[in-house]
């Protein structure tokens, strides 16, 4: 059976989650265009064999982004996420179908919540409160450290995430805090390690 890869993004024109699958063979053979059913936006992917150049419609900020990824990352493995450079949130997923579908459910929910309540301080106040409480517990038992060896850090609370930054090397770890699955992911972690710089 042919190996398939899935692509997911939120259409900035109509706000719907867009999911397309292509075979690895087709992706290697020719440029791919993955259109939203509204017909106004499309993700494009083309390769030179070593790298993929992607044009990504972004439902997070409403704009468009260009990305370059290693062909291996696009064609193999569980998958990759591409981030919106303006909002620093993932806006596109590529990989195994089940992984992309799961990630897209979370993304669609997050984008819908942001659009529905622009005057709220957080994407979801209850989830943010729970995430902060969980982070406080992890910090209380000395569970937050940096790969550089430091245990000193600062926290910045954003609309749908908490950024933990190492006070020594400046490495940063983003903890998503907008959906139930964000909270579930955090609850099963005893420690957090900031990737060092």
HELIX and SHEET records of a PDB file:
HELIX    1   1 UNK A   24  UNK A   29  1                                   6    
HELIX    2   2 UNK A   71  UNK A   75  1                                   5    
HELIX    3   3 UNK A   97  UNK A  116  1                                  20    
HELIX    4   4 UNK A  125  UNK A  140  1                                  16    
HELIX    5   5 UNK A  180  UNK A  187  1                                   8    
SHEET    1   A 4 UNK A  17  UNK A  23  0                                        
SHEET    2   A 4 UNK A   4  UNK A  10 -1                                        
SHEET    3   A 4 UNK A  89  UNK A  95 -1                                        
SHEET    4   A 4 UNK A  79  UNK A  84 -1                                        
SHEET    1   B 4 UNK A  32  UNK A  35  0                                        
SHEET    2   B 4 UNK A  42  UNK A  47 -1                                        
SHEET    3   B 4 UNK A  51  UNK A  57 -1                                        
SHEET    4   B 4 UNK A  64  UNK A  70 -1                                        
SHEET    1   C 2 UNK A 144  UNK A 146  0                                        
SHEET    2   C 2 UNK A 192  UNK A 194  1                                        
SHEET    1   D 3 UNK A 153  UNK A 157  0                                        
SHEET    2   D 3 UNK A 161  UNK A 166 -1                                        
SHEET    3   D 3 UNK A 172  UNK A 176 -1                                        
END                                                                             
